[in-house]
Amino acid sequence: MSRRDRLGAVVAGCAALAFYLLAASYAAAYDDGLKEAGLAAGAGWGVRGYHLLQTPVYKLAVGLFRGLGYGGPPFVPIQTLNTLCGAVAAAQVWLLLGRVGLGPGGRVIGTAVWVCSATPLLHSRTGDTAMAPMPLVLGAWLAVLTSPPPPCQGGGRGRSSLPEEELPADGENLPGPPSGSADDLPTGPPPAPSLARRGCPEPRGERVGTALLAALLTAAAVLLSLNLVVLIPALLAGAALLGRRPLRAAAATVVLGLCLPYLLAAALTGHTSPADLLHWLTWHEDAKGLRAGGGLLTSALRAVIGLGRLPFPSSPGETAVKAVLRGQAVLVTGWDWLGLARNLAAAGALMLLPVVGWLRRRGSAEARLAGWAVSFTALFNLVWLGSDPQYWLAVYPWLLALGAVAVSGWGSRAVRRVAGGALVIGLLASNLPSPTPTPLQPAWGPAWQEARRAAAVLPARSLVLVPGNSPLRLLSELRPDVEVLDLTYTATETLEGEAYLGWLTGRIDAAAARGAPVVIEGLTAPLPPDTLGRWEMVAGTHGVPREVLEARLRSRWRLVLWPSVGSDVLRLLPPLRSGGGSGGGPVGAT
């Protein structure tokens, strides 16, 4: 690695760190950050099979902040840790883009695309879980790729056999059209790598050490998020490029590095039987997505949606399509359909361009690692919830790198730079807005403004029922004297069907008994696609569709519109005695 590479990585990391810190909100947590903050602030270590070390790491971050005198909410230390991880990942993406041969111009644009993409930005400025493992994953790959090649391979791992100071300048020996520029075109593919041939000396200890380091980093990433186990084949493929002994060392290390912590944690938490252990390891709320069925075509469509959500945010048009196919009433606009078209175009580019780039780099170590990593991740996402972009995030750097290789020979350097700059601007316009205030946008966010209006009206001790990440969920930060009950995450994830409805009605009855007003947000159709999507999360987690919940509530209470709190907020009132009915009449107004 040259001094210029190291300097560029430092600059990229520092720029990403400043951007993420300014784009994060310190007024309120949103999305899954609330859940992770609650676990980190709770009792015990919060060990989960799917995220074995995630909560303990977050608890350490919160404890460190407390030790330094911080007295604010726990989500801030968590998102600060994620911001640091995002900055390190940005620096590593810079280095990875250099590994596929891009010059400074291409690396600047490629790293900016990564930093400004929806999923990396979301997980780097909030308390969600997907960014913390990324420096470990990228560090493992870079360790393998920057290790000296084994004897008798003559640079067959994607490096020239010449010393670094004798290598030709970027842009020489280029494949593809001769119109390319040395500033951002890849170098030509090297000979195919192979294991050390018979008669060659065994690899030196430094390559075994590199394999051990890569295996430890990969194992640590899996301990943070179990879905990353699909990257182990890519790790072994990379270790195989170093020789037989590094391969064996990496395999043994990653197996021991995973089995020992999981077995110890299972014993300490009482999960000792094989069936109980398997359930504990694989339990995750997203596993409910497997029940939806639909076959391979449905799974493939979900995977395509997830790819489109890597660079751009989720489009309301995606939910609108499902609502239309189900015959549900939905409030959809032309902008929603435009967003759907944008995301589908992005998904198509992320499927096609990396294949072209892989073909141009075939035979290189980078192509082999990328091929293994992307293939196993895609197979996993066909049987898991592939529509969630966090399950694609680990291979997004490879998709960007190989996609950049594919387009690096198109047009002139000026055209490529203008197009790349326009893409970065488009990503910023789509992804930078936050539902809560940030240093860059102190007054931003219609959700925040709506929550502030509700906070000024709601009486103390009110019980507010919200379907997931809705605007009134932010009342937990604005009004500590108001109880916000998230219908997706507040209840234990194992509560389903009648058990969940019984739990919910019990909470409502308890609030009504103490004289607290009870309101629910976004219940009655027609609803905008975003709200329908939140109710899908409730149904997927607890097995209770919105229509079933609405029928149950109407059988026990009158639902009366409360417009001063919100345009779609209903207050639950006792049924009228004179009517003697079930309270299932039309929605009124106060």
N, C-alpha and C positions, 0 to 999 in steps of 0.2 A: 504494500500500500504506500503510495507516494505521499510526500508532504502536502501536495496540492489536494489530494483526496481527503486527507485528515482535516485540513483547513476548511474545505468545502463542507464537510460533514458537521464541523463545529458551527459554522455560520448557519447552515440549514437548521440544526437543532435549536440554536438560540432564537432564530427568527420564528420558528414554530412555537417555541415556548412563550415568547412575547405575544404572539397572535392568540394562542389558546387562553392565556391568562386574561387578556382583554376581552375575549369572546365568551368567557364563562360568567355565570350569574352567581352572585354571592348573597342575593336576597332570598332565594327560595330554591329548593331542589325540585326537579321535575323528572318525569319518566321513572326508570327503575332506580334512580339515585335515592329516592325516598326509601325504597325497600332496603337497599344496601346500607344506608345510613342507620336505619332502624336496627338492623342486625348488628352493626358495628357498635352501636350504643347500648345494646342489650346485654343481658347477663350471659356468662359463659363465653366460650370461644366461637360458638356458632359454626361448628364444623359440619359441612354438608358433603355428601358423597360426590355430587357433580362439581362443586367448587370447594375442594377439600381445604385449600389454604387461603382462599380468597378473603373470607371474613376475618380470619386471624391476621392477615396482612393489613387489612383495613383497620382492624382494632389497634394494631401497632402504630399506624399512621395517626389515628385519633389520639392515642395515648401520648405520642411524641408532641403533638400540638398542645395537648393539655399541659404537658410538662414544661412547655415553653411559655405558658401563661395564657393560651388561647381559651376563651370561654364561650365561643359561639356554637352554632349548630354543627353536628358531626359530619354533615355532607361536605363541608368545605375542605377538611383535611383529605377526605377520600377523593374528591375531584381534583385537588391539588396534586395528589400522587398520580392520578391518571393523566394530568397535564404533563408532569415530568416524564411519564412513560411515553406519552404521545410525542414529546420533543425528541426523546432518544430514538423512537421509531422513525421519525422524519429524517434524522441524521443517518440512520441505517438504510433507509430507502435511497437516499443520495448515493451511498456506497454501492448498493445493489444495482442501481441504474448504471453506475460506472462499470460494474462487472459484466454487463451485457454490451458494453462498448460505447455507450452514449458519451458525447462530449459535454462541455460545460453548459451550452445552451439547452440541450435536450434534458440534462439532469435538473436544471433550474425549473423548467416547465413541468417535468415529471414529478418532482418533489412538491411543487406547488399544487399540482392536481391532487396528490395524496393528502396534503395538509388541508385543502379546502373541500375535499369530498365529504359527503354527508355522514357516512358511518365513522370514519376516523375522527372527524370534527366532533360529532356527538359524543363518542366515547372518550375523547380527550378533554372535554370541558364539562362533563357531568360525572356523576358517581356510578355510572354503569360499569359492567364487568369485563368487557371485551378487550380493552386497551392494555391492561396490566400485563398480560402474557406476551404482548407483541415484541418488546425488546428481547425477550428470551428466545422467541421463535426466530426472529431475524438474526440475532446474535449467533445462534447455532448454524444457520445457513452460511453466514459470512465467515465464520470460523473455518468451515470446511472449504469454502471457495477460495479463501486467501492463504490456505496452507500450501507449502511447497509440494510439487507433484512427486509421486513415488519414483524411484529409480527405474530406468529403462522405458519410461513413457514419453520422454522428450516433449514435455509440455502438453501431454494429451488430456489434461484435466481442464482445458480451457485457458491455459497460460502458454505463452511462448517459452521455448527452452532457453531463450536469450536472457541474460540478466536484465533487470528492469531498466537500467540506464542505457541498454542497447536496443530497447524495443523501438519500433517505428512509432512516429507520432500518430495520435488519434486520427482516423479517417483514411489512412493508407491501407491498401489491400482490401478495399471495400467490396462487398457483394452488391448486386442490384444495379440500378441505373447509375451512369457516371455523373449525373447531375448533383449527387449528394455533396454535402458540406462536411468538412472535417470537424465542424463544431458539434454536430449532434448525430452523426451517422455511426452505426456499429462497425466494429472490425469484423473481418471474415471469420467463419466458423473454423475452429481448430480440428485436428484429427479426433476421431472418437476415442473416449477414454476407455480404459480396461483395467482389470486387476493386474498387479505386478506379475509379469510373465515368469515361467519356470526358468531358473538359472539366474534370475535377478536377485540382488540382496534384499533381505527383509527390510521393511520400512524402518526408518530411524524412530527413536522414542518420541521425538517431537510430534510426529504424525499420530502416534497412538495417543499422546496427550491431547491433541486437537480433537480426535474422535471422542475421547472421554469428556472433554469440555462440551462438545456439541450435544452429547447424550445427556449430560447433566442439565444443560439449559433446556433441552426438549422435555425431559422428565419434569422439571420445575414448572414449565408452561402447562403441561397436562395436569399437574396437581392444582393449578389455578383454575383450569377449565377443561373438563374431561373430554369435550368434543375434539380437542386438539390431538387426541390419540391417533387420529387419522394421518397425522404428519410423521409418525414414526417410520413408515416405509420410505419417505423422502430422506429422513435422517440416515437410515441404513444404506440407501442408495448413495448418499454423499460419502458415508464412511467407506463404502466399497471402493470409491475412487482413490482412497488413500492407501488401500492395500488390505490383505486378508486379516492381519493382526488388528489393525484399527477397526475393521468391521466386527470382528469378534468382541473386541473390547467395548465398542459402542452398544452392541446388542445386549451384552451382559449388564452393562451399566444402566441402560434404560429400563431393563426388566427389574433389576434390583431397586433402582431409584423410584419405581412406581409401586411395586408389590409391597415392599417393606412399609412405606408410609401408610398405604391403604389398609394393610392388614392390622397395623398398630392402631390406626384410627377406628377401624371397625371393631376391634376388641375393646377399646376404651368407651365406645358408644353403645356397646351391647349388640352389635349386628354380627352374630357369630354363625348362624346357619347359612348354608349356601344360597337358599332362596331369598332369605332376608338380606344377605349381603348384596346379591345381584340387584334387588329392588332398591336398596339404599344407594348403590353406585349409579344406577341409571335413572333414578327419579328426578324429574325436572318438570316444571309446569308446561314446558313446550312439548313434552312427550304426549300431551293430550292431542297434539296435532296429528299423531299417527292414527287416531281413531276415525279421523274424517274420511279416510279411505279415498276412493276415486280412481285408484289404479295408477299406472305409470304416467299417463298423460297428465293427470292432475298434479302429480308430484313434479313433473317436468315444468309445468306452468308455474308452480310455486317457486321452483328454482330460478326460473327466468325473472320472476318478480323480484326475488332476493338480489339477483345480480344488478338489476336496474336501480335498486335502493342503495347500492354501494356509493355511487357518485352523487346521486340526487335523493332528496327526501321521499318518503312514501307519498304516493299520489292518491288523492281522494277518488280519482277515477277507477283505481283498482277495486276499492270497496263498492263503488257505484255499479261496476259491471256485475259483481256477484249479486248485488241487490236486485238488479234488473232481471238477471237469470232466475232468481228465486221468486220473482213477482212481488218484491217488497217496494213500498213507497220510499223514494229517496229524493232529497233536494240536491240536484247536481247542476253545475254551471259549465259553460264552455271552457273555463280555465281548468276545471277538473279533468276534462277529456284531453286538453293540451298537455297537462302534466303526465297523464298516462302515456301519451304518445312519446313524450320526452324520455320517460323511464324505459319504455320498450326499445327505443332507439339506442339508449345507453347499454341495455342488456345485450342487444344484438352486436354492438361494437365490442363488448367485453367477451363475447363468445367467438367472434370471427377473427378480430385483429390478433389476439394472442396466438392463435393457431398459425397465422401467417408468420408472425415473429418467431415462433418455435421452429417452423420449417427453415427459416433463414439461419437459425442458430443450432440446428439439429447436430448432434454429436458433441456439443459442448457440455461441460459440467453444469452450467446454468440451465440448459435445456433439460437435462436429465432430472435435476432436482425439481424444476418447475413442473415437469410432466408428472412425476410421482405425486407431488404435493397437490396439484390441481385435480388429478384424476381421482385420488382417494377422497378428497374433499367433495368433489361433485357426486360421487357415489353415496357418500354419507348424507348429503343434502337431498338426495332423491328419496331417502327413507326417513329423514328427520324433517324438521320444519325449514325447508330451504328458502321459504319466503322471508325469513329473518336474516338481514344482511350480516349480522354479527358472526354467523356461521361461515360466511365467505371471507371475512376480514383478513384471516391469516394468509390467504393466497392472493389477496388484492394487490400487494406489491409485485408479485410475479405477473399478474394480468396487466398491470400498468407497464412493467418493464418490457414484456414481450410485445405488447401493443405499441409501445414507442419504437421498438425495433421495426415493426411492420410499417409504420408510417414514416420512418426516418428517411426513406428514399423518395418520398413523394414531393414533387414540386421543388421550388427553390427554398433556401434557408429563410428568406424574408417571409414567404408564404407560410411556412411551418411555424415560425415564431408568432406571426399575427394570429393564426388559427389557434395556437396553444394559449396565447394571451386571452383571446376571446373565450376559450373554454374555461380558463381560471376565473375570469370575470363572471361568467354564467354560473359557475359553482358558488362563488361568493354571494351572488344575488339570491340564489336558491337556498343556501344553507346557513348563511350568517345570521339571519333574523332568529331571535330567541323569544320564547313565550314569556320569559322573565327578564328583568332589567340586567344589563351588562355594562361594563365600563365603556364599551364602544357605542352602546345604544341604551342610555340610562332610562329612557321613557318608553322603550320598545315593548310591544307585545299586547295584542288585543285580549289575550287570555288574562294577562296581568291586570289590565284595566277593568275587565269584567269582574275579576275577583275583588278588586278594590271597591267597585260599586256595591257588590254584594256584602262586603265587610262593613260598609257604612250603614247597612239596613238591618242585617240579621241581629236578633236579640242574643244576649249571652246564653250560653249553655245549649244553643241550637245543635241539632244533629243533622249533618249534611251528608246525603248519600250520593256518591259520585261514581260513574262507571269508568274507573281507571284514570288515565291522564287527561282529565277534563279541566276546564278553567277553575271551577270552584275547589278543586283539589288544593289549589294554592292558598286557600283560606287557612290551612294549617300553619302557614308562616305569618299571615297577616292578622289572624285572630286566634291567639292561643286559647281563648275562652270558648271557642266553638269546636265541637267534635266533628272531624271529617272522617267518614267511614268509606274507604275505597272498596267498592264491591268486588274488585278483582283481587287485591293483595292483602286487605286487612284480615279476611277470613283465612283460616288454615287451608292450605291448598288441597288437602285431602277431603274437605267437606264438599259433597256433591248432592245434587238433586234435592230431595225432601229435607235431608239433613242441613243443607245450606239454607234452604228457605226457612226452616225452623230457627236456625241461628239468627238469620236476618230479622225475622218478625219478633224474635225475643229482644233483640237490641232496640227495635222500634218501640215495642211495648214498654221497655224499661225507661226510655227517654220520655215517652208520653206520660208515664206514671209520675215522673218528677216534674211535669209541667213544661218540658222543653219542646220548642217547635221542631218539627221534623220536615225536611224538604228533600226532594230528589231531583237530580238534574238530567235532562235529556232522555226522558222515558217514552213519550208518546210520539208516534209517527204522524207525518213524515219527518225524517231526520236527515241532516247532512251526512255525507259519507264518513267523515271523521268520527262522528258520534256513533254511527252504526259499527264502525271498526272497533270502538271501545267496548260495545256490547258483545261483539264477537269474542273479545278477550275474556269477558265474564263467562260467556257460554262455554268457551273452550276450557277454562280453568275449573269451573264448578258445575258444568252440565246443566245450566239453567238459562234458556234463551230469554231474551228481553220480553217477548210476548207472554211467556209463562209467568215471569215475575210481575209484569203489569197486571195480569189477571188475578194473581194472588193478592196484590196490594189493593186492587179495586174491590175485592171481596170483603175487605176488612176496613177500608178507609175511603173517605172522599178525597179525590185528587183535585186540588184547586190551584189554578195558575197564580203565581206570585210574580208579576212582571217587574216590580221594583227590585227584586233580587236578581232576576234573570229572565230572558225571553223564553227559555225552555225549562224553567224551574217550577215544580209543583210542590204544594204544601199538602201534607197528609193530615186530614182532619177526621174526627169521629163521624160516623154516619148520622144523618138527621133522624131524630127520634120519630118525627111525624111520618117520614117515609117508610120507616121500618124495613128498609131495603138493605141491599148489600153495598151500597155506595158505588155502584158501577155505572152511574149515570154520566152525562157529558161533563167535560172539564169546564169548570167555571172560572171566574176571574174575581180578584179582590180589589 
